[in-house]
Amino acid sequence: MSRLLITGIIVLIVLIAAIIAPAQTINNVVARSLYSDQKAIGEGDIITVLIVEFTRGANQTDTRTNADNRTIVDVRSSGTFNDLLPSLGLDNDLSNRSTSSGKTESRNSLESRMTAVVTEVQENGMLVIQGTRTLEVNGETQTTTVTGIVRAEDVGSDNTVFSYNIANATISYTGDGMVNDAGKPGFLTRMWNWFF
């Protein structure tokens, strides 16, 4: 009788464990729907970043200064010794006018598409992303890097996010090669600019 009771208890424990284990696994899936698109919301998921950046800056300065100064000295005296010297008169006009102006304007734009990996999911659900894309064509190397924090709701159903929705975004685009070197001033130009 005790053998039968022990066997029954073991079977009951195995059945309860078999029912509880799949339920815990289902709860750990973070409620991903079977009917909607699967969005990147976990560490290691891949997000496509649509880089659309445009910056424009302008600065203009106008400065005008005017200064006038007039000095008149007239010495006239009488007397025997002074009669020998002609009258001494000094007249001095000093005028200073300065006008200067400067203007700077800068326009930059960057459009690209690249993928980034979710490196961390913060406690508040924010996704920390990081991605690097290096392209080499004909000796030219172009590297695009993006890092930042994305809200899960800003990720589209196709796992894309616009760069302007990335908080603390760092987006860099660098090039290396003949075309990049051609845009740099030559040695003589740099020396000339250094002296003047």
Contact map, one row per residue, 1 for C-alpha under 8 A:
1111100000000000000000000000000000000000000000000000000000000000000000000000000000000000000000000000000000000000000000000000000000000000000000000000000000000000000000000000000000000000000000000000
1111110000000000000000000000000000000000000000000000000000000000000000000000000000000000000000000000000000000000000000000000000000000000000000000000000000000000000000000000000000000000000000000000
1111111000000000000000000000000000000000000000000000000000000000000000000000000000000000000000000000000000000000000000000000000000000000000000000000000000000000000000000000000000000000000000000000
1111111100000000000000000000000000000000000000000000000000000000000000000000000000000000000000000000000000000000000000000000000000000000000000000000000000000000000000000000000000000000000000000000
1111111110000000000000000000000000000000000000000000000000000000000000000000000000000000000000000000000000000000000000000000000000000000000000000000000000000000000000000000000000000000000000000000
0111111111000000000000000000000000000000000000000000000000000000000000000000000000000000000000000000000000000000000000000000000000000000000000000000000000000000000000000000000000000000000000000000
0011111111100000000000000000000000000000000000000000000000000000000000000000000000000000000000000000000000000000000000000000000000000000000000000000000000000000000000000000000000000000000000000000
0001111111110000000000000000000000000000000000000000000000000000000000000000000000000000000000000000000000000000000000000000000000000000000000000000000000000000000000000000000000000000000000000000
0000111111111000000000000000000000000000000000000000000000000000000000000000000000000000000000000000000000000000000000000000000000000000000000000000000000000000000000000000000000000000000000000000
0000011111111100000000000000000000000000000000000000000000000000000000000000000000000000000000000000000000000000000000000000000000000000000000000000000000000000000000000000000000000000000000000000
0000001111111110000000000000000000000000000000000000000000000000000000000000000000000000000000000000000000000000000000000000000000000000000000000000000000000000000000000000000000000000000000000000
0000000111111111000000000000000000000000000000000000000000000000000000000000000000000000000000000000000000000000000000000000000000000000000000000000000000000000000000000000000000000000000000000000
0000000011111111100000000000000000000000000000000000000000000000000000000000000000000000000000000000000000000000000000000000000000000000000000000000000000000000000000000000000000000000000000000000
0000000001111111110000000000000000000000000000000000000000000000000000000000000000000000000000000000000000000000000000000000000000000000000000000000000000000000000000000000000000000000000000000000
0000000000111111111000000000000000000000000000000000000000000000000000000000000000000000000000000000000000000000000000000000000000000000000000000000000000000000000000000000000000000000000000000000
0000000000011111111100000000000000000000000000000000000000000000000000000000000000000000000000000000000000000000000000000000000000000000000000000000000000000000000000000000000000000000000000000000
0000000000001111111110000000000000000000000000000000000000000000000000000000000000000000000000000000000000000000000000000000000000000000000000000000000000000000000000000000000000000000000000000000
0000000000000111111111000000000000000000000000000000000000000000000000000000000000000000000000000000000000000000000000000000000000000000000000000000000000000000000000000000000000000000000000000000
0000000000000011111111100000000000000000000000000000000000000000000000000000000000000000000000000000000000000000000000000000000000000000000000000000000000000000000000000000000000000000000000000000
0000000000000001111111110000000000000000000000000000000000000000000000000000000000000000000000000000000000000000000000000000000000000000000000000000000000000000000000000000000000000000000000000000
0000000000000000111111111000000000000000000000000000000000000000000000000000000000000000000000000000000000000000000000000000000000000000000000000000000000000000000000000000000000000000000000000000
0000000000000000011111111100000000000000000000000000000000000000000000000000000000000000000000000000000000000000000000000000000000000000000000000000000000000000000000000000000000000000000000000000
0000000000000000001111111110000000000000000000000000000000000000000000000000000000000000000000000000000000000000000000000000000000000000000000000000000000000000000000000000000000000000000000000000
0000000000000000000111111111000000000000000000000000000000000000000000000000000000000000000000000000000000000000000000000000000000000000000000000000000000000000000000000000000000000000000000000000
0000000000000000000011111111100000000000000000000000000000000000000000000000000000000000000000000000000000000000000000000000000000000000000000000000000000000000000000000000000000000000000000000000
0000000000000000000001111111100000000000000000000000000000000000000000000000000000000000000000000000000000000000000000000000000000000000000000000000000000000000000000000000000000000000000000000000
0000000000000000000000111111111000000000000000000000000000000000000000000000000000000000000000000000000000000000000000000000000000000000000000000000000000000000000000000000000000000000000000000000
0000000000000000000000011111111000000000000000000000000000000000000000000000000000000000000000000000000000000000000000000000000000000000000000000000000000000000000000000000000000000000000000000000
0000000000000000000000001111111100000000000000000000000000000000000000000000000000000000000000000000000000000000000000000000000000000000000000000000000000000000000000000000000000000000000000000000
0000000000000000000000000011111100000000000000000000000000000000000000000000000000000000000000000000000000000000000000000000000000000000000000000000000000000000000000000000000000000000000000000000
0000000000000000000000000011111110000000000000000000000000000000000000000000000000000000000000000000000000000000000000000000000000000000000000000000000000000000000000000000000000000000000000000000
0000000000000000000000000000111111000100000000000000000000000000000000000000000000000000000000000000000000000000000000000000000000000000000000000000000000000000000000000000000000000000000000000000
0000000000000000000000000000001111111100000000000000000000000000000000000000000000000000000000000000000000000000000000000000000000000000000000000000000000000000000000000000000000000000000000000000
0000000000000000000000000000000111110000000000000000000000000000000000000000000000000000000000000000000000000000000000000000000000000000000000000000000000000000000000000000000000000000000000000000
0000000000000000000000000000000011111000000000000000000000000000000000000000000000000000000000000000000000000000000000000000000000000000000000000000000000000000000000000000000000000000000000000000
0000000000000000000000000000000011111100000000000000000000000000000000000000000000000000000000000000000000000000000000000000000000000000000000000000000000000000000000000000000000000000000000000000
0000000000000000000000000000000010111110000000000000000000000000000000000000000000000000000000000000000000000000000000000000000000000000000000000000000000001100000000000000000000000000000000000000
0000000000000000000000000000000110011111000000000000000000000000000000000000000000000000000000000000000000000000000000000000000000000000000000000000000000001000000000000000000000000000000000000000
0000000000000000000000000000000000001111100000000000000000000000000000000000000000000000000000000000000000000000000000000000000000000000000000000000000000111110000000000000000000000000000000000000
0000000000000000000000000000000000000111110011100000000000000000000000000000000000000000000000000000000000000000000001000000000000000000000000000000000100100010000000000000000000000000000000000000
0000000000000000000000000000000000000011111010000000000000000000000000000000000000000000000000000000000000000000000001001000001000000000000000000000000100000000000000000000000000000000000000000000
0000000000000000000000000000000000000001111110000000000000000000000000000000000000000000000000000000000000000000000001011000001000000000000000000000000000000000000000000000000000000000000000000000
0000000000000000000000000000000000000000111110000000000000000000000000000000000000000000000000000000000000000000000011111000000000000000000000000000000000000000000000000000000000000000000000000000
0000000000000000000000000000000000000000011111000000000000000000000000000000000000000000000000000000000000000000000011110000000000000000000000000000000000000000000000000000000000000000000000000000
0000000000000000000000000000000000000001111111100000000000000000000000000000000000000000000000000000000000000000000011000000000000000000000000000000000000000000000000000000000000000000000000000000
0000000000000000000000000000000000000001000111110000000000000000000000000000000000000000000000000000000000000000001111000000000000000000000000000000000000000010000000000000000000000000000000000000
0000000000000000000000000000000000000001000011111000000000000000000000000000000000000000000000000000000000000000001111000000000000000000000000000000000000100011100000000000000000000000000000000000
0000000000000000000000000000000000000000000001111100000000000000000000000000000000000000000000000000000000000000111100000000000000000000000000000000000000000011100000000000000000000000000000000000
0000000000000000000000000000000000000000000000111110000000000000000000000000000000000000000000000000000000000000111100000000000000000000000000000000000000000001111000000000000000000000000000000000
0000000000000000000000000000000000000000000000011111000000000000000000000000000000000000000000000000000000000011110000000000000000000000000000000000000000000001111000000000000000000000000000000000
0000000000000000000000000000000000000000000000001111100000000000000000000000000000000000000000000000000000000111110000000000000000000000000000000000000000000000011100000000000000000000000000000000
0000000000000000000000000000000000000000000000000111110000000000000000000000000000000000000000000000000000001111000000000000000000000000000000000000000000000000011100000000000000000000000000000000
0000000000000000000000000000000000000000000000000011111000000000000000000000000000000000000000000000000000001110000000000000000000000000000000000000000000000000001100000000000000000000000000000000
0000000000000000000000000000000000000000000000000001111100000000000000000000000000000000000000000000000000111100000000000000000000000000000000000000000000000000000000000000000000000000000000000000
0000000000000000000000000000000000000000000000000000111110000000000000000000000000000000000000000000000001111000000000000000000000000000000000000000000000000000000000000000000000000000000000000000
0000000000000000000000000000000000000000000000000000011111000000000000000000000000000000000000000000000011110000000000000000000000000000000000000000000000000000000000000000000000000000000000000000
0000000000000000000000000000000000000000000000000000001111100000000000000000000000000000000000000000000011100000000000000000000000000000000000000000000000000000000000000000000000000000000000000000
0000000000000000000000000000000000000000000000000000000111110000000000000000000000000000000000000000001111000000000000000000000000000000000000000000000000000000000000000000000000000000000000000000
0000000000000000000000000000000000000000000000000000000011111000000000000000000000000000000000000000001110000000000000000000000000000000000000000000000000000000000000000000000000000000000000000000
0000000000000000000000000000000000000000000000000000000001111100000000000000000000000000000000000000111100000000000000000000000000000000000000000000000000000000000000000000000000000000000000000000
0000000000000000000000000000000000000000000000000000000000111110000000000000000000000000000000000000111000000000000000000000000000000000000000000000000000000000000000000000000000000000000000000000
0000000000000000000000000000000000000000000000000000000000011111000000000000000000000000000000000011110000000000000000000000000000000000000000000000000000000000000000000000000000000000000000000000
0000000000000000000000000000000000000000000000000000000000001111100000000000000000000000000000000111100000000000000000000000000000000000000000000000000000000000000000000000000000000000000000000000
0000000000000000000000000000000000000000000000000000000000000111110000000000000000000000000000001111000000000000000000000000000000000000000000000000000000000000000000000000000000000000000000000000
0000000000000000000000000000000000000000000000000000000000000011111000000000000000000000000000011110000000000000000000000000000000000000000000000000000000000000000000000000000000000000000000000000
0000000000000000000000000000000000000000000000000000000000000001111100000000000000000000000000111100000000000000000000000000000000000000000000000000000000000000000000000000000000000000000000000000
0000000000000000000000000000000000000000000000000000000000000000111110000000000000000000000000111000000000000000000000000000000000000000000000000000000000000000000000000000000000000000000000000000
0000000000000000000000000000000000000000000000000000000000000000011111000000000000000000000011110000000000000000000000000000000000000000000000000000000000000000000000000000000000000000000000000000
0000000000000000000000000000000000000000000000000000000000000000001111100000000000000000000011100000000000000000000000000000000000000000000000000000000000000000000000000000000000000000000000000000
0000000000000000000000000000000000000000000000000000000000000000000111110000000000000000001111000000000000000000000000000000000000000000000000000000000000000000000000000000000000000000000000000000
0000000000000000000000000000000000000000000000000000000000000000000011111000000000000000001110000000000000000000000000000000000000000000000000000000000000000000000000000000000000000000000000000000
0000000000000000000000000000000000000000000000000000000000000000000001111100000000000000111100000000000000000000000000000000000000000000000000000000000000000000000000000000000000000000000000000000
0000000000000000000000000000000000000000000000000000000000000000000000111110000000000000111000000000000000000000000000000000000000000000000000000000000000000000000000000000000000000000000000000000
0000000000000000000000000000000000000000000000000000000000000000000000011111000000000001110000000000000000000000000000000000000000000000000000000000000000000000000000000000000000000000000000000000
0000000000000000000000000000000000000000000000000000000000000000000000001111100000000011100000000000000000000000000000000000000000000000000000000000000000000000000000000000000000000000000000000000
0000000000000000000000000000000000000000000000000000000000000000000000000111110000000011000000000000000000000000000000000000000000000000000000000000000000000000000000000000000000000000000000000000
0000000000000000000000000000000000000000000000000000000000000000000000000011111001000010000000000000000000000000000000000000000000000000000000000000000000000000000000000000000000000000000000000000
0000000000000000000000000000000000000000000000000000000000000000000000000001111101100000000000000000000000000000000000000000000000000000000000000000000000000000000000000000000000000000000000000000
0000000000000000000000000000000000000000000000000000000000000000000000000000111111100000000000000000000000000000000000000000000000000000000000000000000000000000000000000000000000000000000000000000
0000000000000000000000000000000000000000000000000000000000000000000000000000011111110000000000000000000000000000000000000000000000000000000000000000000000000000000000000000000000000000000000000000
0000000000000000000000000000000000000000000000000000000000000000000000000000001111111000000000000000000000000000000000000000000000000000000000000000000000000000000000000000000000000000000000000000
0000000000000000000000000000000000000000000000000000000000000000000000000000111111111100000000000000000000000000000000000000000000000000000000000000000000000000000000000000000000000000000000000000
0000000000000000000000000000000000000000000000000000000000000000000000000000011111111100000000000000000000000000000000000000000000000000000000000000000000000000000000000000000000000000000000000000
0000000000000000000000000000000000000000000000000000000000000000000000000000000111111100000000000000000000000000000000000000000000000000000000000000000000000000000000000000000000000000000000000000
0000000000000000000000000000000000000000000000000000000000000000000000000000000011111110000000000000000000000000000000000000000000000000000000000000000000000000000000000000000000000000000000000000
0000000000000000000000000000000000000000000000000000000000000000000000000000000001111111000000000000000000000000000000000000000000000000000000000000000000000000000000000000000000000000000000000000
0000000000000000000000000000000000000000000000000000000000000000000000000011100000001111100000000000000000000000000000000000000000000000000000000000000000000000000000000000000000000000000000000000
0000000000000000000000000000000000000000000000000000000000000000000000000111000000000111110000000000000000000000000000000000000000000000000000000000000000000000000000000000000000000000000000000000
0000000000000000000000000000000000000000000000000000000000000000000000011110000000000011111000000000000000000000000000000000000000000000000000000000000000000000000000000000000000000000000000000000
0000000000000000000000000000000000000000000000000000000000000000000000011100000000000001111100000000000000000000000000000000000000000000000000000000000000000000000000000000000000000000000000000000
0000000000000000000000000000000000000000000000000000000000000000000001111000000000000000111110000000000000000000000000000000000000000000000000000000000000000000000000000000000000000000000000000000
0000000000000000000000000000000000000000000000000000000000000000000001110000000000000000011111000000000000000000000000000000000000000000000000000000000000000000000000000000000000000000000000000000
0000000000000000000000000000000000000000000000000000000000000000000111100000000000000000001111100000000000000000000000000000000000000000000000000000000000000000000000000000000000000000000000000000
0000000000000000000000000000000000000000000000000000000000000000000111000000000000000000000111110000000000000000000000000000000000000000000000000000000000000000000000000000000000000000000000000000
0000000000000000000000000000000000000000000000000000000000000000011110000000000000000000000011111000000000000000000000000000000000000000000000000000000000000000000000000000000000000000000000000000
0000000000000000000000000000000000000000000000000000000000000000111100000000000000000000000001111100000000000000000000000000000000000000000000000000000000000000000000000000000000000000000000000000
0000000000000000000000000000000000000000000000000000000000000001111000000000000000000000000000111110000000000000000000000000000000000000000000000000000000000000000000000000000000000000000000000000
0000000000000000000000000000000000000000000000000000000000000011110000000000000000000000000000011111000000000000000000000000000000000000000000000000000000000000000000000000000000000000000000000000
0000000000000000000000000000000000000000000000000000000000000111100000000000000000000000000000001111100000000000000000000000000000000000000000000000000000000000000000000000000000000000000000000000
0000000000000000000000000000000000000000000000000000000000000111000000000000000000000000000000000111110000000000000000000000000000000000000000000000000000000000000000000000000000000000000000000000
0000000000000000000000000000000000000000000000000000000000011110000000000000000000000000000000000011111000000000000000000000000000000000000000000000000000000000000000000000000000000000000000000000
0000000000000000000000000000000000000000000000000000000000011100000000000000000000000000000000000001111100000000000000000000000000000000000000000000000000000000000000000000000000000000000000000000
0000000000000000000000000000000000000000000000000000000001111000000000000000000000000000000000000000111110000000000000000000000000000000000000000000000000000000000000000000000000000000000000000000
0000000000000000000000000000000000000000000000000000000001110000000000000000000000000000000000000000011111000000000000000000000000000000000000000000000000000000000000000000000000000000000000000000
0000000000000000000000000000000000000000000000000000000111100000000000000000000000000000000000000000001111100000000000000000000000000000000000000000000000000000000000000000000000000000000000000000
0000000000000000000000000000000000000000000000000000001111000000000000000000000000000000000000000000000111110000000000000000000000000000000000000000000000000000000000000000000000000000000000000000
0000000000000000000000000000000000000000000000000000011110000000000000000000000000000000000000000000000011111000000000000000000000000000000000000000000000000000000000000000000000000000000000000000
0000000000000000000000000000000000000000000000000000011100000000000000000000000000000000000000000000000001111100000000000000000000000000000000000000000000000000000000000000000000000000000000000000
0000000000000000000000000000000000000000000000000001111000000000000000000000000000000000000000000000000000111110000000000000000000000000000000000000000000000000000000000000000000000000000000000000
0000000000000000000000000000000000000000000000000011110000000000000000000000000000000000000000000000000000011111000000000000000000000000000000000000000000000000000000000000000000000000000000000000
0000000000000000000000000000000000000000000000000111100000000000000000000000000000000000000000000000000000001111100000000000000000000000000000000000000000000000000000000000000000000000000000000000
0000000000000000000000000000000000000000000000000111000000000000000000000000000000000000000000000000000000000111110000000000000000000000000000000000000000000000000000000000000000000000000000000000
0000000000000000000000000000000000000000000000011110000000000000000000000000000000000000000000000000000000000011111000000000000000000000000000000000000000000000000000000000000000000000000000000000
0000000000000000000000000000000000000000000000011110000000000000000000000000000000000000000000000000000000000001111100000000000000101000000000000000000000000000000000000000000000000000000000000000
0000000000000000000000000000000000000000000001111000000000000000000000000000000000000000000000000000000000000000111110000000000000111000000000000000000000000000000000000000000000000000000000000000
0000000000000000000000000000000000000000000001111000000000000000000000000000000000000000000000000000000000000000011111000000000011110000000000000100000000000000000000000000000000000000000000000000
0000000000000000000000000000000000000000001111100000000000000000000000000000000000000000000000000000000000000000001111100000000011100000000000000000000000000000000000000000000000000000000000000000
0000000000000000000000000000000000000001111111100000000000000000000000000000000000000000000000000000000000000000000111111000001111000000000000000000000000000000000000000000000000000000000000000000
0000000000000000000000000000000000000000001100000000000000000000000000000000000000000000000000000000000000000000000011111000001111000000000000000000000000000000000000000000000000000000000000000000
0000000000000000000000000000000000000000011100000000000000000000000000000000000000000000000000000000000000000000000001111100001110000000000000000000000000000000000000000000000000000000000000000000
0000000000000000000000000000000000000000111000000000000000000000000000000000000000000000000000000000000000000000000001111110111100000000000000000000000000000000000000000000000000000000000000000000
0000000000000000000000000000000000000000000000000000000000000000000000000000000000000000000000000000000000000000000000011111111100000000000000000000000000000000000000000000000000000000000000000000
0000000000000000000000000000000000000000000000000000000000000000000000000000000000000000000000000000000000000000000000001111110000000000000000000000000000000000000000000000000000000000000000000000
0000000000000000000000000000000000000000000000000000000000000000000000000000000000000000000000000000000000000000000000000111110000000000000000000000000000000000000000000000000000000000000000000000
0000000000000000000000000000000000000000000000000000000000000000000000000000000000000000000000000000000000000000000000001111111000000000000000000000001100000000000000000000000000000000000000000000
0000000000000000000000000000000000000000000000000000000000000000000000000000000000000000000000000000000000000000000000001111111100000000000000000000111100000000000000000000000000000000000000000000
0000000000000000000000000000000000000000110000000000000000000000000000000000000000000000000000000000000000000000000001111100111110000000000000000000111100000000000000000000000000000000000000000000
0000000000000000000000000000000000000000000000000000000000000000000000000000000000000000000000000000000000000000000001111100011111000000000000000011110000000000000000000000000000000000000000000000
0000000000000000000000000000000000000000000000000000000000000000000000000000000000000000000000000000000000000000000111110000001111100000000000000111110000000000000000000000000000000000000000000000
0000000000000000000000000000000000000000000000000000000000000000000000000000000000000000000000000000000000000000000111100000000111110000000000001111000000000000000000000000000000000000000000000000
0000000000000000000000000000000000000000000000000000000000000000000000000000000000000000000000000000000000000000011110000000000011111000000000001110000000000000000000000000000000000000000000000000
0000000000000000000000000000000000000000000000000000000000000000000000000000000000000000000000000000000000000000001100000000000001111100000000111100000000000000000000000000000000000000000000000000
0000000000000000000000000000000000000000000000000000000000000000000000000000000000000000000000000000000000000000011000000000000000111110000000111000000000000000000000000000000000000000000000000000
0000000000000000000000000000000000000000000000000000000000000000000000000000000000000000000000000000000000000000000000000000000000011111000011110000000000000000000000000000000000000000000000000000
0000000000000000000000000000000000000000000000000000000000000000000000000000000000000000000000000000000000000000000000000000000000001111100011100000000000000000000000000000000000000000000000000000
0000000000000000000000000000000000000000000000000000000000000000000000000000000000000000000000000000000000000000000000000000000000000111111111000000000000000000000000000000000000000000000000000000
0000000000000000000000000000000000000000000000000000000000000000000000000000000000000000000000000000000000000000000000000000000000000011111110000000000000000000000000000000000000000000000000000000
0000000000000000000000000000000000000000000000000000000000000000000000000000000000000000000000000000000000000000000000000000000000000001111100000000000000000000000000000000000000000000000000000000
0000000000000000000000000000000000000000000000000000000000000000000000000000000000000000000000000000000000000000000000000000000000000001111110000000000000000000000000000000000011000000000000000000
0000000000000000000000000000000000000000000000000000000000000000000000000000000000000000000000000000000000000000000000000000000000000001111111000000000000000000000000000000001111100000000000000000
0000000000000000000000000000000000000000000000000000000000000000000000000000000000000000000000000000000000000000000000000000000000000111101111100000000000000000000000000000001110000000000000000000
0000000000000000000000000000000000000000000000000000000000000000000000000000000000000000000000000000000000000000000000000000000000000111000111110000000000000000000000000000111100000000000000000000
0000000000000000000000000000000000000000000000000000000000000000000000000000000000000000000000000000000000000000000000000000000000011110000011111000000000000000000000000001111000000000000000000000
0000000000000000000000000000000000000000000000000000000000000000000000000000000000000000000000000000000000000000000000000000000000011100000001111100000000000000000000000011110000000000000000000000
0000000000000000000000000000000000000000000000000000000000000000000000000000000000000000000000000000000000000000000000000000000001111000000000111110000000000000000000000111100000000000000000000000
0000000000000000000000000000000000000000000000000000000000000000000000000000000000000000000000000000000000000000000100000000000011110000000000011111000000000000000000001111000000000000000000000000
0000000000000000000000000000000000000000000000000000000000000000000000000000000000000000000000000000000000000000000000000000000111100000000000001111100000000000000000011110000000000000000000000000
0000000000000000000000000000000000000000000000000000000000000000000000000000000000000000000000000000000000000000000000000000000111000000000000000111110000000000000001111100000000000000000000000000
0000000000000000000000000000000000000000000000000000000000000000000000000000000000000000000000000000000000000000000000000000011110000000000000000011111000000000000001111000000000000000000000000000
0000000000000000000000000000000000000000000000000000000000000000000000000000000000000000000000000000000000000000000000000000011110000000000000000001111101100000000011100000000000000000000000000000
0000000000000000000000000000000000000000000000000000000000000000000000000000000000000000000000000000000000000000000000000000111000000000000000000000111111100000000001000000000000000000000000000000
0000000000000000000000000000000000000001100000000000000000000000000000000000000000000000000000000000000000000000000000000000111000000000000000000000011111100000000000000000000000000000000000000000
0000000000000000000000000000000000000000000000000000000000000000000000000000000000000000000000000000000000000000000000000000000000000000000000000000001111110000000000000000000000000000000000000000
0000000000000000000000000000000000000000000000000000000000000000000000000000000000000000000000000000000000000000000000000000000000000000000000000000011111110000100010000000000000000000000000000000
0000000000000000000000000000000000000011000000100000000000000000000000000000000000000000000000000000000000000000000000000000000000000000000000000000011111111111100000000000000000000000000000000000
0000000000000000000000000000000000000010000000000000000000000000000000000000000000000000000000000000000000000000000000000000000000000000000000000000000011111111100000000000000000000000000000000000
0000000000000000000000000000000000001110000000000000000000000000000000000000000000000000000000000000000000000000000000000000000000000000000000000000000000111111000000000000000000000000000000000000
0000000000000000000000000000000000001010000000000000000000000000000000000000000000000000000000000000000000000000000000000000000000000000000000000000000000111111000000000000000000000000000000000000
0000000000000000000000000000000000000011000001110000000000000000000000000000000000000000000000000000000000000000000000000000000000000000000000000000000000111111100000000000000000000000000000000000
0000000000000000000000000000000000000000000000111100000000000000000000000000000000000000000000000000000000000000000000000000000000000000000000000000000000111111110000000000000000000000000000000000
0000000000000000000000000000000000000000000000111100000000000000000000000000000000000000000000000000000000000000000000000000000000000000000000000000000001110011111011000000000000000000000000000000
0000000000000000000000000000000000000000000000001111000000000000000000000000000000000000000000000000000000000000000000000000000000000000000000000000000000000001111111000000000000000000000000000000
0000000000000000000000000000000000000000000000001111100000000000000000000000000000000000000000000000000000000000000000000000000000000000000000000000000000000000111111001000000000000000000000000000
0000000000000000000000000000000000000000000000000011100000000000000000000000000000000000000000000000000000000000000000000000000000000000000000000000000000000000011111100000000000000000000000000000
0000000000000000000000000000000000000000000000000000000000000000000000000000000000000000000000000000000000000000000000000000000000000000000000000000010001000000111111100000000000000000000000000000
0000000000000000000000000000000000000000000000000000000000000000000000000000000000000000000000000000000000000000000000000000000000000000000000000001111000000000111111111000000000000000000000000000
0000000000000000000000000000000000000000000000000000000000000000000000000000000000000000000000000000000000000000000000000000000000000000000000000001110000000000000111111000000000000000000000000000
0000000000000000000000000000000000000000000000000000000000000000000000000000000000000000000000000000000000000000000000000000000000000000000000000011100000000000000001111100000000000000000000000000
0000000000000000000000000000000000000000000000000000000000000000000000000000000000000000000000000000000000000000000000000000000000000000000000000111100000000000001001111110000000000000000000000000
0000000000000000000000000000000000000000000000000000000000000000000000000000000000000000000000000000000000000000000000000000000000000000000000001111000000000000000000011111000000000000000000000000
0000000000000000000000000000000000000000000000000000000000000000000000000000000000000000000000000000000000000000000000000000000000000000000000011110000000000000000000001111100000000000000000000000
0000000000000000000000000000000000000000000000000000000000000000000000000000000000000000000000000000000000000000000000000000000000000000000000111100000000000000000000000111110000000000000000000000
0000000000000000000000000000000000000000000000000000000000000000000000000000000000000000000000000000000000000000000000000000000000000000000001111000000000000000000000000011111000000000000000000000
0000000000000000000000000000000000000000000000000000000000000000000000000000000000000000000000000000000000000000000000000000000000000000000001110000000000000000000000000001111100000000000000000000
0000000000000000000000000000000000000000000000000000000000000000000000000000000000000000000000000000000000000000000000000000000000000000000111100000000000000000000000000000111110010000000000000000
0000000000000000000000000000000000000000000000000000000000000000000000000000000000000000000000000000000000000000000000000000000000000000000111000000000000000000000000000000011111111000000000000000
0000000000000000000000000000000000000000000000000000000000000000000000000000000000000000000000000000000000000000000000000000000000000000001110000000000000000000000000000000001111111000000000000000
0000000000000000000000000000000000000000000000000000000000000000000000000000000000000000000000000000000000000000000000000000000000000000001100000000000000000000000000000000000111111100000000000000
0000000000000000000000000000000000000000000000000000000000000000000000000000000000000000000000000000000000000000000000000000000000000000000100000000000000000000000000000000000111111110000000000000
0000000000000000000000000000000000000000000000000000000000000000000000000000000000000000000000000000000000000000000000000000000000000000000000000000000000000000000000000000001111111111000000000000
0000000000000000000000000000000000000000000000000000000000000000000000000000000000000000000000000000000000000000000000000000000000000000000000000000000000000000000000000000000111111111000000000000
0000000000000000000000000000000000000000000000000000000000000000000000000000000000000000000000000000000000000000000000000000000000000000000000000000000000000000000000000000000001111111100000000000
0000000000000000000000000000000000000000000000000000000000000000000000000000000000000000000000000000000000000000000000000000000000000000000000000000000000000000000000000000000000111111100000000000
0000000000000000000000000000000000000000000000000000000000000000000000000000000000000000000000000000000000000000000000000000000000000000000000000000000000000000000000000000000000011111110000000000
0000000000000000000000000000000000000000000000000000000000000000000000000000000000000000000000000000000000000000000000000000000000000000000000000000000000000000000000000000000000000111111011000000
0000000000000000000000000000000000000000000000000000000000000000000000000000000000000000000000000000000000000000000000000000000000000000000000000000000000000000000000000000000000000001111111000000
0000000000000000000000000000000000000000000000000000000000000000000000000000000000000000000000000000000000000000000000000000000000000000000000000000000000000000000000000000000000000000111111100000
0000000000000000000000000000000000000000000000000000000000000000000000000000000000000000000000000000000000000000000000000000000000000000000000000000000000000000000000000000000000000000011111110000
0000000000000000000000000000000000000000000000000000000000000000000000000000000000000000000000000000000000000000000000000000000000000000000000000000000000000000000000000000000000000000111111111000
0000000000000000000000000000000000000000000000000000000000000000000000000000000000000000000000000000000000000000000000000000000000000000000000000000000000000000000000000000000000000000111111111100
0000000000000000000000000000000000000000000000000000000000000000000000000000000000000000000000000000000000000000000000000000000000000000000000000000000000000000000000000000000000000000001111111110
0000000000000000000000000000000000000000000000000000000000000000000000000000000000000000000000000000000000000000000000000000000000000000000000000000000000000000000000000000000000000000000111111111
0000000000000000000000000000000000000000000000000000000000000000000000000000000000000000000000000000000000000000000000000000000000000000000000000000000000000000000000000000000000000000000011111111
0000000000000000000000000000000000000000000000000000000000000000000000000000000000000000000000000000000000000000000000000000000000000000000000000000000000000000000000000000000000000000000001111111
0000000000000000000000000000000000000000000000000000000000000000000000000000000000000000000000000000000000000000000000000000000000000000000000000000000000000000000000000000000000000000000000111111
0000000000000000000000000000000000000000000000000000000000000000000000000000000000000000000000000000000000000000000000000000000000000000000000000000000000000000000000000000000000000000000000011111
